[in-house]
Amino acid sequence: MNKLQSFDDFVKVHGVLLAAAGIPQSLYKLLFQKLSSDTFDGGHYFQIEPIEDGRQRRLLFTSDFIAKHSNLFLVDHAWTFRLSDAYKQLCEVSGLAERMAALMCVDVDLDSATEEAGEEDNSKLSAVEIVEREMCKVKEGRDDTRWLELEELDIDDDMLVSLDLPSKFPNLLALSLCGNNLRDVEVVSKEVTRLNNLKALWLNNNPFLEHSNSEAAIIQGCPSLEICNSKFTSNYGEWALGFCGGIYDKDNAGCAHQRDHPLESVTSLDLSNRSIRNLMNKAFNPEEITSLSYLNLRGNPLDQNSLSDLLQLLKGFSCLHSLEVDIPGPLGESAAEIVEALPNLSLLNGVNTSNIMESGKSVVDSMLQPRLPEWTAGEPLTDRVINAMWLYLMTYRLADEEKIDETSVWYVMDELGSALRHSDKPNFRVSPFLYMPEGNLAAAVSYSILWPIDDVREGDECTRDYLFGIGEEKQRSARLTAWFHTPKNYFIKEYEKYKNTLQSIKIASPVQGSSITSSLCRSDGRALRVYADIPQVEEYLTRPEFVITTEPKDADIVWTSMQIDEETKKATGINDEQYINQFPFEACLVMKHHLAETIQKAHGLVEWLQTTYNLETQLSQLIGDFRVREREKLDNLWILKPWNMARTIDTTINSNLSAIIRLMETGPKICQKYIEHPALFKGRKFDLRYIVLVRSMNPLEIFLAEVFWVRLANNTYTLEQHSFDEYETHFTVMNYRGNLNHMNTPDFVKEFEKEHEVNWLDIHSRIRNMIKSAFEAAAAVHPEMHHSKSRAMYGVDVMLDSHFQPKLLEITYCPDCTRAVTYDTEAVVGGGETVKGKEFYNYIFGCLFLSETNHVSQL
């Protein structure tokens, strides 16, 4: 097709895309003109400004005025890729990593600015030189050293003793020894406890703190200490409050005995994350801090005070107008109730209290701090970009008239587009747009289109809504965690409530019924007619009891890979008297989110199912779990799987919380704790495919095929970060990609037993029990699944962890049985007979429809 010549042609070709992008119709012609002429004129209207010490950028409007829906701008895509190709492209495409690092503000080492600033001063002094300098000041009468910083000077235990700080600085009030090499708790404790007037002591990042009770030993020996390692001690008083209120610092450390009411001038007090357990303190009261107007209590347990006592105390501060607290937290679980109890407040967590009362919101927090990229000095640019990119990425999925692309495309807007920060009330909107100048997808070019959705004036910051169209019904507040530091306490409480609910569930009893299925074999010897749309069934079902028919309506048994619903029945003539190879409501087993929900409803928490969250409904609980694991320094590697896709399509492994949340954008998923330490076979990961046959759900009548097979990864297993995109390292299904290396099951079992010194029959017994429990859960939770005309085969995928505990991965409807019909296999369990591949469907149908048990065992 020739290049689009007219505006009408443009609209005809792009009509659906224009509507999907939400671009105002009044701007269509201007968009056509700018695309046709490749006009990027944003530089005349906008300016990029660095903020947050260069770790973020924002976009300012520099023209006089722009009215709502009056103009639009083309934004180029600086990087477009499939997720699995990201790391490779950053390594191989010249200049890409450097440009992305600069765009994402991760191209400079965090401590380089400090080092450069330090070069302007004298060369760094040693600990001894600093102490001597301070001693000179004392001798000259210029200063009585009360504040001393000896940070990152490689001070060890012997040097600390030799410095003899208590003798030289007896009036010391604040001492920082952060980042040194102090290892012996007794030595450190002995030295600092000699400082009788010490109010604040910072020992962060010293090896001895790894010992339990090290802080307690020091606090016990320093009765006047109010701050220890940035936390308030139980002895905190006016010095600690004065330090947080800006009265005391390096230049004014105060003295051991203060004047009366030293805190009366404090108007703003940030007590966040100070580990305060008791706020009832003689220094923290309205009579001492008479002018307090702003108070931040976030991150403190305050567990030694009752809710009523805390509210009563805070009500006494008549000037207190702005309060920041965790919600839920020590002041309760409702923002509205806090506002009612403290009527003088005008701002709670940055939100106007009148708005809180109008909306009735329980949790409010508009003062979210941006999640800035983090990295370590010397970390490669590629790694920095991989970690930071989730703050900038956007996504779309290609589709044509025939099908939708299974893999999403991710992209980074150019420097101008990437400088747009988030706002709940944005003044601009951005949408991806695929321009097809020749009228087809092959020559398409992707852009983002930027246009004002409000009037904008010179100097205004230009913002967009990162979650446009997503409200609280789609977990908006939780999803903002991808870009902002949201209240950890709220999510941890949501997780703990969820966990407690699961732990309280009692094991469901197996469903009991009266009837047992019987053989369908006809007394007159006529064969059962089978309709199948699976070539393997047509080829390998050779028993005389069955005959293949090409018409579904004529069949006694319908064996199909497609879903049979009422519409399909009408179209094909299938009726309720025919046997079908699927059960009603079997989605409770074969869709990943329903499978986890079914097991949890029946059994609660079980060791054979990894912790699993449905991201569409349980994001808050996942974030809480992630935060708890983070706090307790547990591994935090997760695998994300689409609800209902096979062959690991759109499946990713990640430990980046922002990435996990952003990956929701490519479709509904579960997030499951990754089995970091699986049992390995000769260093490689593997899983096992079992075949389960279900004759009845009530009573539960299920059978396990004696033949199962192993699926091996091709590469040696590793947890190295860049390996998670290597399909042949972390995934085992090689039928559709990678190189399939089939291994006969008996050979695998024999070698596995030898390698790990285990008895396979013990493992097999645990697997049988696990599979039975899964189907018992479905029968108990979904009794409507039973149907007298249903008989089905399912594939059950199992992995073993390093302790040989079976883990249920998924259950598959109408599984691919290519291996089963291809290979003759000696049964590892049962009679140990050789099961011929060509007989597979003969014994499967024999079990399901003729009540036989050849090569299967009942669970």
SVG drawing of the C-alpha trace seen along z (x, -y; Angstrom):
<svg xmlns="http://www.w3.org/2000/svg" viewBox="-29 -34 76 93">
<polyline fill="none" stroke="black" stroke-width="0.4" points="0.0,0.0 1.3,-3.5 2.1,-6.0 -1.1,-7.6 -1.8,-10.7 -4.9,-12.2 -6.3,-12.9 -9.3,-10.7 -7.0,-7.8 -5.2,-8.3 -8.5,-8.2 -9.7,-5.2 -6.6,-3.2 -6.1,-4.4 -9.7,-4.8 -9.6,-2.0 -6.2,-3.1 -7.3,-6.7 -10.3,-5.8 -8.3,-3.4 -5.7,-6.0 -8.4,-8.5 -7.1,-11.3 -9.7,-14.1 -11.3,-14.1 -10.5,-17.8 -6.8,-16.9 -6.9,-14.2 -5.9,-16.5 -3.0,-18.1 -1.8,-14.6 -1.8,-13.6 0.1,-16.7 2.8,-16.2 3.2,-12.5 3.4,-13.1 6.1,-15.8 7.8,-14.0 7.4,-17.1 8.9,-16.9 8.3,-20.4 8.1,-19.7 11.4,-21.5 9.6,-24.8 7.1,-24.2 8.8,-22.2 12.0,-22.1 13.5,-19.1 14.6,-20.0 16.7,-17.7 15.3,-17.2 15.9,-15.0 19.7,-15.7 19.7,-14.6 18.0,-11.2 14.8,-12.2 13.6,-14.7 10.5,-16.7 9.0,-18.4 8.1,-22.1 5.9,-24.0 7.9,-27.0 5.5,-28.6 2.9,-31.3 -0.2,-29.2 -1.8,-26.1 -5.5,-25.4 -7.1,-22.0 -7.2,-19.8 -5.6,-22.6 -2.4,-20.9 -0.5,-17.7 3.1,-16.5 4.9,-13.5 7.1,-11.6 9.7,-9.2 10.3,-5.8 14.0,-5.6 13.9,-1.9 11.5,0.8 11.9,4.5 10.6,7.8 11.3,8.4 13.4,11.5 15.7,9.5 16.2,6.5 19.6,7.5 21.0,8.7 20.1,5.5 21.6,3.3 24.9,5.3 25.0,5.5 23.4,2.3 26.0,-0.4 25.2,-3.4 21.9,-2.0 22.9,-1.3 24.5,-4.8 21.5,-6.6 19.1,-4.6 21.3,-5.2 21.3,-8.9 17.5,-9.0 16.8,-7.0 19.3,-9.1 21.5,-6.1 24.6,-7.1 26.5,-8.7 27.8,-6.9 25.8,-8.0 28.9,-8.8 30.8,-10.6 29.4,-14.0 30.5,-13.5 33.9,-12.5 34.3,-15.5 33.1,-17.8 35.6,-16.2 38.5,-17.0 37.9,-20.7 38.7,-20.3 41.9,-19.1 42.7,-15.5 40.7,-13.2 41.9,-13.1 42.6,-10.0 40.8,-9.3 43.8,-10.3 44.2,-13.6 40.5,-14.5 40.8,-13.8 44.0,-15.9 42.3,-18.7 39.3,-18.7 41.7,-18.5 43.5,-21.6 40.2,-23.5 39.5,-22.5 43.0,-23.5 42.7,-26.9 39.3,-27.4 37.6,-27.8 35.3,-24.9 34.2,-22.2 33.7,-19.3 30.2,-18.0 29.6,-16.5 32.2,-14.2 32.0,-12.4 34.5,-9.6 32.8,-7.9 34.2,-5.4 37.8,-5.7 38.4,-2.0 38.5,-2.2 38.9,1.2 38.5,2.2 42.2,1.6 42.1,-1.9 38.9,-2.8 40.5,-2.0 43.7,-3.9 41.8,-7.0 40.5,-7.2 37.6,-9.4 36.0,-9.5 39.1,-11.1 39.6,-13.6 36.0,-14.6 34.1,-14.1 31.3,-16.4 30.5,-14.6 26.8,-14.5 26.8,-13.0 29.2,-10.5 29.1,-8.9 31.3,-5.9 29.3,-4.7 30.9,-2.6 34.0,-1.4 35.4,2.0 34.3,2.4 33.7,6.1 33.8,6.8 30.6,5.8 32.4,5.8 35.1,3.5 32.7,1.0 30.3,1.1 33.1,0.5 34.4,-2.6 31.1,-4.3 29.6,-3.7 32.4,-5.8 30.8,-8.8 28.5,-9.7 26.7,-12.6 26.2,-10.9 22.8,-11.6 23.2,-10.2 25.4,-7.4 25.5,-6.2 27.3,-2.9 25.5,-1.9 27.3,0.4 29.8,1.9 30.3,5.7 29.6,6.1 25.9,5.1 25.4,8.5 25.5,10.0 22.1,10.2 21.6,7.9 24.6,5.7 22.5,2.5 20.8,3.6 24.2,4.0 25.2,0.5 21.9,-1.1 22.0,0.6 25.4,-0.9 24.5,-4.4 21.5,-5.6 21.6,-9.1 21.5,-7.8 18.4,-8.9 19.3,-7.9 21.1,-4.7 21.7,-3.9 19.1,-6.4 16.4,-4.9 15.0,-6.4 15.8,-4.6 13.2,-4.2 15.1,-7.0 14.5,-9.6 13.6,-13.1 14.0,-16.7 17.5,-16.2 16.2,-13.5 13.1,-15.6 15.2,-18.7 17.5,-16.9 14.5,-15.8 13.1,-19.3 16.2,-21.0 17.4,-22.6 20.4,-20.4 22.9,-19.6 26.7,-19.5 27.0,-23.3 24.8,-23.4 24.8,-20.1 23.4,-21.7 24.7,-20.9 24.1,-18.2 21.7,-20.4 19.3,-22.4 17.3,-25.6 13.7,-25.2 11.3,-24.6 13.9,-24.3 11.4,-22.8 8.9,-25.7 10.1,-27.1 9.8,-23.8 7.0,-24.0 7.9,-20.9 8.8,-17.5 9.8,-14.5 9.8,-11.4 9.4,-8.9 11.1,-5.5 12.5,-6.1 11.3,-2.8 9.3,-4.7 7.1,-2.4 5.9,-4.8 4.9,-8.4 3.8,-9.2 7.0,-11.1 7.5,-14.1 9.3,-15.9 6.7,-15.1 3.7,-17.0 1.8,-20.2 3.2,-22.2 6.8,-21.7 6.3,-21.8 3.7,-24.7 4.1,-25.7 4.0,-22.3 2.1,-22.5 3.5,-19.5 4.2,-16.0 5.3,-12.9 4.9,-9.6 5.2,-7.2 7.1,-3.9 6.8,-3.8 5.1,-0.8 3.8,-2.9 2.7,0.4 3.0,-0.6 0.2,-3.1 -3.5,-2.6 -5.4,-4.2 -7.4,-6.4 -4.3,-7.6 -2.5,-8.5 -5.5,-10.4 -6.0,-12.2 -2.3,-13.2 -2.3,-14.6 -5.5,-16.4 -3.7,-18.5 -1.4,-20.1 -3.7,-23.0 -1.4,-24.3 -1.1,-20.8 -2.6,-21.2 -0.7,-18.6 -0.1,-15.0 1.5,-12.1 0.8,-8.5 0.6,-5.0 -2.9,-4.0 -3.7,-1.4 -1.5,-1.9 -1.3,-2.8 -4.0,-5.5 -6.4,-3.1 -7.5,-1.9 -9.6,-4.8 -8.5,-8.2 -12.0,-9.6 -12.0,-8.4 -8.6,-10.0 -9.9,-13.3 -13.0,-13.1 -10.9,-12.5 -8.5,-15.4 -10.7,-18.2 -7.9,-20.8 -6.2,-18.9 -6.3,-20.5 -4.0,-17.9 -3.7,-14.2 -1.0,-12.5 -1.0,-15.5 -4.7,-15.3 -7.1,-18.1 -9.2,-16.8 -12.4,-18.2 -11.8,-16.0 -11.3,-13.0 -14.6,-13.5 -16.4,-14.0 -14.9,-10.9 -15.1,-8.7 -11.7,-7.2 -10.1,-4.8 -6.6,-5.1 -5.2,-8.3 -1.7,-9.2 -1.1,-11.9 2.5,-12.7 4.0,-9.6 7.7,-9.8 8.9,-8.7 10.7,-5.4 14.1,-6.5 16.5,-4.2 19.0,-2.5 22.4,-1.0 25.8,-0.4 29.1,-2.1 30.7,-0.2 27.5,1.7 27.4,2.1 25.2,-0.3 23.2,2.6 22.2,3.8 21.3,0.3 19.0,-0.1 17.4,3.3 16.5,2.4 15.5,-1.2 13.5,-0.7 10.3,0.4 9.9,-3.3 9.8,-4.3 8.5,-1.5 5.2,-1.4 3.7,1.4 1.4,2.4 0.6,5.6 0.4,6.0 -2.6,7.5 -3.8,7.9 -7.0,9.3 -5.9,12.9 -4.5,13.0 -3.1,11.0 0.6,11.3 1.3,13.5 4.2,11.4 3.9,7.8 6.1,5.0 7.7,2.8 9.1,-0.7 10.8,-3.7 9.7,-7.2 12.4,-9.6 13.9,-12.1 10.9,-14.5 8.3,-11.8 10.1,-10.1 10.3,-13.3 6.6,-13.4 5.9,-12.6 2.7,-11.2 -0.3,-13.1 -3.7,-11.9 -4.9,-15.2 -2.7,-15.3 -2.7,-18.1 -1.5,-15.9 -2.3,-12.5 0.0,-10.2 -1.1,-7.3 1.0,-4.9 0.1,-5.1 1.1,-2.9 1.5,-5.0 1.2,-3.0 2.3,-5.3 1.9,-2.6 -1.4,-1.3 0.0,1.9 1.6,3.3 4.8,4.2 5.9,0.6 4.4,-0.7 6.3,-3.1 5.4,-3.5 5.1,-6.9 3.5,-8.2 1.1,-11.1 1.1,-13.9 -1.7,-16.4 -3.1,-18.7 -6.3,-17.7 -6.3,-20.9 -5.2,-24.5 -1.5,-24.8 0.5,-28.0 4.1,-28.9 6.1,-27.3 3.5,-24.6 4.9,-21.1 3.5,-18.7 2.2,-15.5 0.4,-12.4 -1.6,-9.7 0.6,-6.5 -2.6,-4.5 -5.0,-6.2 -8.4,-4.6 -7.5,-2.4 -9.5,-3.1 -9.6,-1.5 -11.7,1.4 -8.6,2.4 -6.3,1.8 -5.0,-1.7 -3.5,-2.6 -1.6,0.7 -0.4,0.4 1.1,-3.0 3.7,-1.1 5.5,-0.5 6.5,-4.1 6.1,-5.4 6.9,-4.4 3.5,-3.5 2.7,-2.7 4.4,0.6 2.4,1.1 -0.9,1.1 0.2,3.8 1.8,5.9 -1.4,5.9 -3.4,7.0 -1.0,9.8 -1.1,10.9 -5.0,10.9 -4.9,13.0 -2.3,15.5 -4.3,15.9 -7.4,16.7 -5.6,19.4 -4.1,20.8 -7.5,21.1 -8.9,23.3 -9.3,26.9 -8.6,29.7 -11.7,30.4 -13.1,33.9 -13.2,35.9 -16.6,35.9 -18.5,39.1 -21.1,40.5 -23.0,43.6 -22.6,44.7 -19.6,46.0 -19.2,45.5 -19.8,48.6 -18.5,49.8 -20.2,48.4 -19.5,51.6 -22.7,52.6 -24.2,56.0 -24.8,56.5 -21.1,56.0 -21.6,52.8 -18.6,50.4 -18.9,47.1 -18.7,44.3 -16.0,41.7 -15.6,38.2 -12.2,36.7 -10.5,33.6 -7.1,34.8 -5.2,36.7 -3.4,38.9 -6.8,40.3 -7.9,41.0 -4.6,42.8 -3.9,44.7 -7.4,45.6 -7.5,49.0 -9.5,51.2 -12.5,52.9 -14.8,51.5 -14.4,48.1 -14.9,46.7 -14.1,43.2 -16.9,41.1 -16.5,37.7 -19.8,36.3 -20.0,35.0 -23.8,35.4 -23.5,39.1 -20.9,39.9 -21.4,41.7 -18.1,40.1 -16.9,36.6 -13.1,36.2 -12.1,32.7 -9.5,30.1 -12.0,27.2 -14.3,26.0 -17.9,27.4 -20.4,24.8 -24.1,24.4 -23.3,22.4 -21.0,25.2 -23.6,27.8 -26.1,26.0 -23.7,25.6 -22.5,29.2 -25.6,31.0 -24.0,32.4 -26.6,33.4 -26.7,34.1 -26.7,37.9 -23.3,38.0 -20.1,38.5 -17.7,35.5 -14.1,35.4 -14.5,32.4 -16.2,31.6 -18.4,28.5 -16.5,25.9 -13.2,27.6 -11.7,24.2 -11.3,24.5 -8.4,26.9 -7.1,25.9 -6.9,22.1 -3.9,21.2 -5.6,18.5 -8.6,20.8 -6.4,23.8 -4.7,21.9 -8.0,20.5 -9.6,23.9 -6.7,25.5 -6.5,22.7 -10.3,22.7 -10.2,26.5 -6.9,26.9 -5.6,23.5 -1.8,23.3 -0.2,26.5 3.5,27.2 2.9,28.7 1.6,25.5 3.9,22.5 2.6,19.2 0.3,17.9 -1.5,14.6 -4.0,13.6 -2.6,10.2 -6.0,9.0 -7.5,9.3 -4.6,9.9 -2.0,7.3 -2.1,5.7 -1.5,9.1 1.4,9.8 3.0,6.4 2.7,7.1 4.3,10.6 7.1,9.1 7.7,6.4 7.8,9.0 10.3,11.1 12.3,8.0 12.3,7.1 13.3,10.6 16.0,10.8 14.3,13.8 14.6,14.5 12.1,12.6 12.2,14.2 8.8,14.7 7.4,16.2 4.5,14.6 2.3,16.8 -0.7,15.8 -4.0,17.3 -4.6,19.4 -1.6,19.6 0.5,22.7 4.1,23.2 5.3,20.5 4.1,17.7 4.4,14.3 5.9,16.1 8.6,14.1 10.9,14.5 11.7,11.4 12.6,10.0 11.8,6.4 8.5,5.3 8.0,2.5 8.5,5.1 6.0,7.5 3.4,4.8 4.0,3.4 3.8,6.9 0.1,6.9 -0.3,4.6 0.2,7.4 -2.7,9.5 -4.2,11.2 -1.5,13.2 -0.8,15.1 2.4,14.3 3.9,17.4 6.9,17.8 9.7,19.2 11.2,22.5 14.7,21.1 16.2,24.4 14.7,27.2 15.9,30.8 18.3,31.0 19.3,33.8 23.0,33.5 22.8,29.8 19.7,29.2 16.2,28.2 13.4,30.7 9.7,31.3 7.4,34.3 4.3,34.7 1.7,37.1 -1.6,38.2 -4.7,38.3 -8.0,39.9 -11.2,38.8 -14.3,41.0 -16.3,39.2 -16.2,36.2 -18.8,37.5 -17.8,40.0 -14.2,39.0 -13.0,41.7 -9.6,40.8 -6.7,42.8 -3.0,42.2 -1.3,43.5 1.7,45.7 3.7,44.0 4.9,40.4 7.8,38.6 10.5,36.1 11.1,32.8 14.6,31.5 16.0,28.0 18.9,27.8 21.3,25.6 22.9,25.9 20.7,24.3 21.8,21.0 20.3,18.1 22.5,15.5 20.4,12.5 20.8,12.5 19.9,16.1 16.2,15.5 15.5,14.6 17.3,17.8 14.4,20.1 16.6,23.2 17.9,22.6 14.7,22.0 12.1,23.7 11.6,27.3 9.1,27.5 11.2,27.9 8.4,29.3 7.8,25.9 11.1,24.0 14.7,25.0 16.1,28.5 14.1,31.4 16.3,34.0 14.0,36.9 15.1,39.2 13.4,42.5 11.7,42.4 13.3,45.6 16.7,44.3 16.0,41.0 14.7,42.6 17.6,45.0 20.2,42.2 18.3,39.7 18.1,42.3 21.9,42.8 22.7,39.1 20.6,38.1 20.6,41.4 16.8,41.5 14.1,44.1 11.9,43.0 8.9,44.9 8.9,42.7 8.8,39.6 6.1,41.2 4.0,41.9 4.1,38.2 3.2,37.2 0.2,39.5 -1.1,38.0 -0.6,34.5 -2.5,35.1 -5.3,36.8 -5.5,33.8 -5.8,31.4 -8.8,33.2 -10.4,33.6 -10.2,29.9 -12.0,29.4 -14.7,31.9 -15.2,30.2 -15.2,26.6 -17.0,27.1 -19.5,30.0 -21.2,28.6 -18.2,30.0 -19.7,33.5 -21.6,34.6 -22.6,38.2 -21.7,37.8 -18.2,36.4 -15.0,38.4 -11.7,36.6 -7.9,36.8 -5.7,34.1 -2.0,33.4 -0.5,32.7 2.9,31.0 5.1,31.5 8.4,30.2 10.5,31.4 12.3,28.9 15.8,29.6 14.2,31.6 12.2,33.7 9.0,32.2 6.6,32.3 5.2,29.0 2.1,28.7 2.8,26.5 -0.4,26.7 -3.1,29.0 -3.8,29.0 -6.9,29.9 -6.5,32.3 -2.7,32.4 -0.3,32.9 0.5,36.6 3.0,36.7 5.6,38.4 3.1,40.9 2.3,42.3 5.9,41.9 7.9,43.9 7.6,47.4 8.3,47.1 8.9,49.5 6.6,48.6 8.6,47.5 5.7,48.3 3.0,50.9 3.9,54.2 7.0,52.8 5.7,53.9 6.6,52.2 3.9,49.9 3.8,49.4 3.3,45.9 0.8,47.0 -1.4,48.5 -1.6,45.3 -5.1,44.2 -6.4,47.8 -5.8,48.1 -6.8,44.5 -10.2,45.1 -10.3,48.6 -10.0,47.0 -12.5,44.1 -15.2,45.9 -14.8,49.7 -13.9,49.6 -10.5,51.2 -7.4,50.5 -4.6,51.6 -1.5,49.5 -3.3,47.2 -3.8,47.2 -6.6,45.7 -5.9,42.7"/>
</svg>
